[in-house]
Amino acid sequence: MNTWRLDGATTTLLLLARGEGLPEIVHWGARLPSLAAAEVAAMRDRAVARNALDEDMPFATVLPTLGAGTFGAPALAAMRDRLDWTAEFRLDRVEELSHGLVLHASDPVGRLVLEITLGLAADGDTLTQQVAITSGAELAAGVQHLAAGVFALPPRVRTLLTLGGSWGHEFIEQRTDLPMGTLAIENRRGRTSHDRQPSLIGGGGELAEDAGEAWGVHLGWSGNHRTTAERQPDGSLVVQAAALLHPGEVEVGQGAYFTTPEAVCAYSANGLAGLSRALHRHVRTQVLRWPGGRMSRRPVTLNTWEGTYFAHDEQRLMAQATAAAELGIERFVLDDGWMLGRRDATAGLGDWTADPEKYPHGLLPLARHVEASGMQFGLWVEPEMANPDSDFLRANPNATLHVEGRKRRTSRHQVVLDLTRASVGEAIVAALERLLGELPIRYLKWDMNRELVAAGDEFGRPAYDGQVRALYAMLSHLRGKFPELEIESCASGGGRADYGVLRHTHRVWASDCTDALDRLAIQRGALRFLPPEIIGAHVSDSPNHQTGRRHTLGFRAAVALFFHMGVELDPLALLQPEQDELAAWIALHKRLRHLLHAGEHVALPAEDCRSLLGVVAADRREAAYLVAQEASPLHAIPSPLRLPGLDPAMRYRVVAPPPQQMPERHSATHRALFGAGIVLPGAALAAGFVPPPMPPESALVLHAVREGG
Ligand code: DGJ
């Protein structure tokens, strides 16, 4: 009998091997005191169930397989010429890392070899898992399924929260009670997808924002995926996260390893907001790789898409850049429409030079003008795609992912280039290197506007997995060659927002929907797994281009303020008072961003259609809150507004900073709130004060600062 444990800041993973097989997960949750091996075994000891195998088999090993006597979904499906289809692994040795374990295991009958790497940083509460497999036999083994992570959640987990939706309505939360059986979230779109995030949260009862246990699982992978939660005979829940493989896609031959993406599971004893805090810390410390090793201040961005679309006019764009700089904008991103022949979505994609009709001297004059205006220049690209109506595809008609003899379907009039083919990958990299070499580009908005259909490589084999790996390699190559470059992962909005792509990129565009009301829900869902500073949120036009809804500038700006803030409209079309107000919101964002982009997330359950999220500094000296009245309140007087996360014993001054203006109906307290501020102890603010009445679809930003510094 052997036991192993990993400890995080407030968590413990306990493993037990009773025989020679893979260890069983005894506990993954709140921190436990040190335990002797016999005590761990006693925790797990149980009578054999009636009508079951005579030997008590663990339900949740680190990698359950059919041959090992479990009846739940196996974490591995592999086969060699119709044989060796059942697996049972023997634990050969365990390597101890500073914050993790590598379990080396083999199946002598099936001649498969595994390396399972588990990690839990001592100052974090996120358990990571990744699996590598190889075959010791002469004949290669086909791998149809291999879970990256297997996490055991206790029977008291009754409610699951998943994130999905559709284009323009991503990250929408759905809650499900799981009966006996399995819940599976599967995606076959070839990118992370808008409708099925590789993320799942489990918890007891109602899964509250601010209290109770929660476990959150995520797969860091930008392709097809499969996440399952399966109730076991003892009521516990086994959650598996895997890249979804197509038949014939992966084979392992002698010595060659296939390595899964990394899966993550975080634990929180402090509700969903606590879970987000653990996951945000994980992304900040273990996923993102910033130029120079440190995130610089997130530059307020102007993205030209909704203000210009394809109608690029060099002179007007220069004037927009000048106006943007006057608003306080720090990065100007030239979106789609600049490529050769790119009059609309039907042509030009794949021809990575500037259209001479729109840019007679190329992009350099505009880029220089942007720089001279004191901003960074960023450029939109969509390197994985081409229009059939492009010089590149006319010259290389077979550069696409396709299967000979099958229909090559287009989407947004474009096809997907086969990144697994060396010649295609090299052509794309050469084009990007040329752009990055010739222009002062500090930022690429890397778009990906379609899904993969019958994605075969040059031999007709499925290339879904290979395409993602080739993309990562391409991004990594460019980052190596241009170390100062930042990249945004955009895929028609939030279609590729996962920890896999975030190892190579620095921002996600959460959604093509910029409607402030819709964005509240989208950003709430995105925040579950992603920290706010990497979620792009833009102030756009009213009426909104996607929904037609009208919103005040104040509401639009407040909703974008807490994230990586940007503007997506033509600044030349703003009236002077709007320019002044927008400049004031941008100034407020700049004043708060040290807090907004590094602090800890807090949230409360919605009350009377009013939601609250906030950011609290690690030392609790300062906090900011976004209060949104999403629909008309039911009650005549607003319910007390509670401000969570503050030090109960300290006094705070709370202000509704400018450009916010006091509403017509207000009290003396509200006059103070919109003036010098109200001063109350943290405990009183946590209990709540009555805020001013708020109309539907409006927001209030509050800033709390500890009195006396
Ligand atoms: C989809 C993106 O999400 C938009 O922001 C914009 O870049 C368009 N593509 C451009 O085609």
Residues whose N, C-alpha, C, O or C-beta is under 5 A from the ligand:
A	BS01	DGJ	W305 D335 D336 D447 C490 S492 G493 D512
